Structures are given as structure tokens and as C-alpha cells.
């Protein structure tokens, strides 16, 4: 199968979309698929307003068409709803090539945070973008129901995975945290308004708060919360050592569609505390025992009160967190991805 993947998010960005695509492309190529990436590194770009670390493609239509014509894919997967995504969608529509899409980011809620407008203003654009897709890939059953309610019922499940060679409980822990007051409350992710980091930084739970990540709000958050340790972005073994060295991962986001860092933390034996919202509830389940209550004991805690969730998560055994984290693999997720493509081609 010849697969083109179009995405406005790509390396050197560090986020869940990029990590998901990198892991999936590696798995696809190991299986013998021909994969062509249509990504910002192949276009003239400019910094995104309000987030200069991310660069967006300038007028990508002509270059995208040339690249796609040259590769001649059997099917195109469009990962993002940005300029490259729209250009790839237009090419597919004009050439009669089937495409799938993905709903990685709750853009209506994201834009509502940025603009102060209601999310309802942005759904018509999302419906138009995904309406012509033969399958909209989503990570959770909550998203399936959400998109169906918005007039997009043609969804297919595409979960997420972890690299077991990197994220596991056996390995070094961040030694520099040994002198800090316990418990270590860890947050990992982009430092940006839509991540609801204020809720994490204002926790009343005693201990030390540590934020791993970079983003447009980093300088402002450091100024506002001098007692919180903002240590910048980490990856690879350094990130795994941070998970192992902490006592709980706190995930305050209200808008994420999944939360890849949640399963990475669990795979390192780190319990998770989060709000009772889509994403965390799909991974942990309402009682913390995973989707469908598959575990005998909780791997984390969800609550409308984040301090209460942290307090319960701190009582979770690391072995129970690990039991849930080990259920996620990129091979299983790639099976779902390929099944969605094959179903789209068969339509």
C-alpha cells in the first residue's frame, strides 16, 4: 500500500501528534508500506502567531499537489486541519483519491480558549473538513460519540501506544529531585493556555510541583509561579527518568483528546491524577481501573477536584499503574490504523 500522510505538525515539534505519527510511520515501514510524508519541512514556512516555536506552511497548495502527484498514493491520511491538511484534502477531492482524517486536537475548544468565542462558532469548519473523509480516526469512544453528535458519525478507533524499550519502571530516576520535598507532583506537556496549567500550579497539595515542557506561556508561568519548577522539555531516557522519579503525574488539561503522557507515565509505574473529562476518563476509566474496569485495582484517580484526585492517586501502588500502562502498544495501534485505511479503500 502506498500511503501519503499530510500533517501540519512535525519534527522538531514535541507533542502528542508528532510522536504518534513518528511511531506509526516507523511501524508502517517495518511492515513494508511505502509512506510519503507531506510535512512543514518541505515548504516555505512562517512562525505561527502566538506560538513562534511552531512554523506553518505558506501557500502549500502547489507544492503539496506536486508532491502528491509524484508519489501517486493509493490513499492519503490527513492528520491535521491546518494549511497542509486543507491542501491535501483539495488534491484528494480533485484527483478522486480516497482519504482518511484524524481528530487529534479539540480545535473548537482550543480556539475558544484563544479567542473567547464559543466553540460552536468553529464546528461548521470542522464538519466541512472531515465530512468528505472516508473515516475520521479518533483515539477514544468518548470522541466517537462527540463527533457523531456533531454530524460526523463515520469514525474509526485509532488508539495510542508506548515504546516499551524507553518507558518502563526499571532505570535511573532523576537524582536531583532527591533533595526536594515529597511528593513530587509532575506535569508533562506544552506550556500553553489551553493546557490549564494554572490548575496544576495552584494545587494545595504539599510537596514539589515540577513542569516538564516548553511553550509560548513558559516565561509568563515562571513569573507567576516562582515556587513551581519549570525545567523545560525532556525526551527519551531523560523523560522516562522524570516519570520514574516523580510520585504522581498530574494532568490538568480539559481539552486534550487523549493524553499520550498519561500512558507513558503509567508504563513507568507512575500513577496519574486528572479531571473527570474525555481523554483521561477513556484511559483510566471512571474508577481508575481502565476502560471497562479491566484491572482489579486503580491505576490512578479522576475527580472534579484536582487536589482530591492527587490525594487518591498518591495512594495507588506503582505496580497497579504499570499494569494499565503495559496494555498500550504501537503495534496494536498501527493495526487499527491500517484497518481504517483498508476499510476506506474498500468503500
Buried (B, 14 or more C-beta within 10 A) or exposed (E): BEBBBBBBBBEEBBBBBBBBBBBBBBBBEEEEBEBBBBBBEBBEBEEBEEBEBBBBBEEBBEBBBEBBEEBEBBBBBBBBBBBBBBBBBEBBEEEEBBBBBBBBBBBBBBBBBBEEEEBEEBBEBBEEBBEEBBBBBBBBBBBBBBBEEBEBEBBBBBBBBBBEEBBBBEEEBBEEBEEBEEBBBBBBBBBBBBBBBEBBBEBEBEBBBBBBBBBBBBEEBBEEBEEBBBBEBBEEEEBBBBBBBBBBBBBBBBBBBBBBBBBBBBBBBBBBBBBBBBBBBBBBBEEBBBBEEEBEBBBBBBBEEBBBBBBBBBEBEBEBBBBBBBBBBBEBBBBBBBBBBEEBEEE
